[in-house]
Amino acid sequence: MFAQKIEDVQDVDLPTLCPNDPTREVISRYVEEFRTLLSESTEILDDFREEAHSPSIATIMRFVRARKYKVEEAVKQFVAAEVWYNNEEVRKVLEDDPDEEVYQAFCPHLAEGFDRDGRPIYWERTGEIRLPKVLKLLSEEKLLRRHIRQQENTVCRMKEESERRGYLVEKQVVILDLKNMSFSPNSRGLSVFRECIRVDQQYYPEMLGEMYLVNAPWIFQPFWAIISPLLDPVTRAKFHVLGSRSTYRLAQDLGAENIPEEYGGTASYKIPITHPYDGPGKELVS
């Protein structure tokens, strides 16, 4: 699944790597051009991770697809992503988070389940999050760092599921429940969301399979009007805004066996809910 040589790529993975022309000959040309240009880069330093020096064919083709098959632009984006990864010490984000108690109390979420195609699912009760309170305890930088942590965790889940299934899984499904969304817009929250979108598009390209915004209230429409223009048209087409009567779409699209009962499926796991916070700084949010 994560081959370095074109002859080691499985036939089943060819359409995933290059949907426009899923042949070894075409993929090989993209890969060879990418590697030639990458070898000329002076920004990838010796102490960067191995993936920066020798990316897999799957990684190369993700960036090539993201740049509409313009290889020179794909290399520039890849190099920028690896410089960012190194400078921001992203390798450390999966270490224990000292703010875990805050996230569990105010930002209920769960990385659980896979859809029919093996894509990992990430759940979040986004509508329950009260950002004014959260931002009394955490900075915008920490919230962004937490999002990066979730993306890196998803990368690990996709690799594990690829190994388990025997074919390449490189996209995720994100489900954000907007029920009880605050009617008071928060400019700092919007700023964080915008930055998350930027990070995803620049540093984690071609990883989103589908995003479902469920139980969307009418107040979400003005937010969507602001957010949607920030998205690449291809990415925007992957967003599905569903009202409270449309959650059946989750079971229909992803498989009822992969969706909790709360959302119309038959899976036994449950998404956490908010609970009182009793950690450091609790007097700020009481």
N, C-alpha and C positions, 0 to 999 in steps of 0.2 A: 504493500500500500504506500510505503514511503520510500520508494525506490530512488536510487541515484542514477541508475542506468536504464535507458529506454527499454532494453530487452527484458528487464525485470518487472516492468509494469504489467499488471494483469489486464486482460482484455476487458473485464467487467468495469475497470476504472477509466477506460479511455473516454467515454462520454462525459464523465465527471470532470476530467482534466481539461477537455477541449470540446464543449458542446457544439461549437460551430463546425468543426471538422475533426471528428474523433479517430484520427489515424496516427500511427506511430511516426510516420514520416513528417507530418505537420508538427506534432508535438516536439519531435526531436529538433526541428529547425528553430522553434521558439526557445527551447532549452539551451541549445548551443549558442545562439545569439545572446541570450541572457547571461550565460556564464562567461562568455568572452568579454562583454561589457562590464560585468561585475569584477572580473580580474583586473580591470584597469582602474578601479576605484581606489582612491587613496584614503577614503574615510573609514573603511573597515579595518580596524587596528588588530594587532596580533592577539590582544587579550580579550577580544570579543568572543562570544560563544561559537561553537562549532557550526551551528546553523547559519551564522552570518557568513562564514567562509565557504560553506558547502551546503547550500539549501537543497532540500529534496525536490524532486520533480513536481510533487504536489504543491509545495510552497511556491515554487517558481510560477507554476501555472495559475495559482490564485492571484498573484500580483499581475500577471499578464492579462488575465480576464478583467481584473479591476480597472486596468488602463486601456480597455477596449482593444487589446492585442497589439498595443504600441509598446514594443519591448524596451526601447530606451527610456520611456516614461516609467515603465514597470520597474526597471532597475533603480531609477532615482527614488521611487517610492520605497522599494525594499531597503535600500541603503539608509534612507532617512528613518525607517522603522527600526533598523538595527542600531543606529546611533542613539535613537530615543530609548530603546530597550536597555542599552548599556548605561547611558547617562542617568536614567531614572531608576536604575537598579531594579528593574522589573522582576528579575529572577528571585527577589526576596518577598514578593507580594503574597506568596502562598504560605509564608510562615505565620505563626499564630498572630492574630490581630488583637492588640491590646484594647481595642474599642468594640470587641465582639458583643459585649453585653448591651451596648447602645443599639447596635443594629438588630439584635434579637428582640429588643423591647419595642423599638419604634419603626423598624423597617422589616416586617415579616416577609420572609422569602425562603425558597427551597430549590435546590438544584436536584431534581428527581425525575426519573422517568425518561423514556425514549419514544419517539413516534415510530410508525411502521417501518420507516427507512433507517432507523437507528440513530436519528438525530437527537442529541440530548436536549431535554426541556428544562428551562429555567422559569420558575414561578415567582411572582412578587405581588404583594398586596399594595400596590403603589398608591391607591386611593386612601389607604389608612395612614400613610406617612404624613406627619405634620412637620414640615420643614422648619418653620420658625423655632420649634422646640429642638429639633435635631441640630440646627445650626448654632444653638447656644452651647452645645457640647462638642460639636465637630466642625472643622473648617471645611470650606468647599474643596480644598486640596485633598482632604482625607476622604471625602465622598467620592471624588474622582478616582482616588487610589483604590477604593473599595470596588468600584466598577471594573477597574483593570484587573483586580484580583478575580472577579467573577469571570472575566474573559479568559484569563490564564487557566482557571479551573475548567472551563469549557474545553479549552485546547486539550487538556489532559483527558477529559471524558471522551472526546472524539477519537483520540488516539487509542484509548482502551477499547472502545466499541468497534473501531476499525479492526483491531486485532481479533476481537471476539467474533465478528461477523465474517471476516475474511474479505472485506472490500472497503474501499475508502469512504469514510464518513468525515466530512469537513464543514458541515453547516449545522447550525443550532436552531431551536425554536424557542422564542421568548414570549411568555404570556404575562401581561401586566393587567391586573384587576384594578379598575378605576373606581370601583364602588366606594361611596363615601368620600369621594374627592372633594377637597376644600373648595369653597366658592370664592375664596380670597386668593387671587393670583400672587405668586411670590417671585419677584424678579431674580433673586439669588438662585432659587430652584431652577428657573428657566435657564439661567446662565450655566449651571452645572449640567443640565440636560443637553444643552448645545455642545458643551465641551465633550461630553460622553459620545455624542454623535460624531464629532470631529475625530476623536481618538479611534473609534470603531472604523471609520471610513479610511483613515490614514494608516493605521497600524494593524488592524485586524480585518483586512478587506476580504470580501467574498465568504464571510463566515456566517452571515445571517441567512437562514432558510426562510423562516416566516416569523413575523411578530404580530401577535394578537393583542389588541387593546380591548378588553372585555368589560362589560357593565359600564360602558362609557356614558356619562351624563351629558346633558346638553351643554353644560359649562365647558366641556372639553373642546368643543368645536372652535372657539377662538384660539385656544392653545394650538390645536392642530393647524390652524391657518398660519400660525407663526412658525411652527416646527417643520411642516411638510416641505416648504421651499428650500430648507437646508439640506434635504436629502437628494442624493443622486436619483434620477428617475427610475432606474432599475431597482434601487433599494426601496424607493417609495412604493413600488408595486407590491412589495412583500409585506407591507403594513395592512392590517385588517382591523378596522374600527367597528366593534360590535356592541350593540345595545344589550340590555339585560335579557331581552327575549331571543337573543341570537347565540347564546353560549353553546347551543347544540352543535354549532359549527365545529367546535373543538373536537368532539367525539367523531363527527362526520369526517373531518379532514385528517385527524391524527390517529384515530382508532379509539373506540370507547374503552378498551382494555388498558389504554395508556393515560387515561384522564380520570382524576378523582371524582367521586360521586357528586360532590358539591358543584361540579361543572358539567354534569350530565354523563359522566363515564362510570366505569365499574372498578377502577383501580382502588386499592385499599389505603394508599397513603393519603395524608392530609397536609394541607398547607398551614403553617403556623399562623397564629393571630397575635395582635399586639398584647402586651402585658405591662404592668407597672414597672417602672425603672427604679432600681434601688442602688445604683452604682455611684461612682464619683461625680459630683456636680448635680446630684439629684435635686438639690434645693433650687437650682436654676430652672427646672422644668416642672416643679410641683404646682 
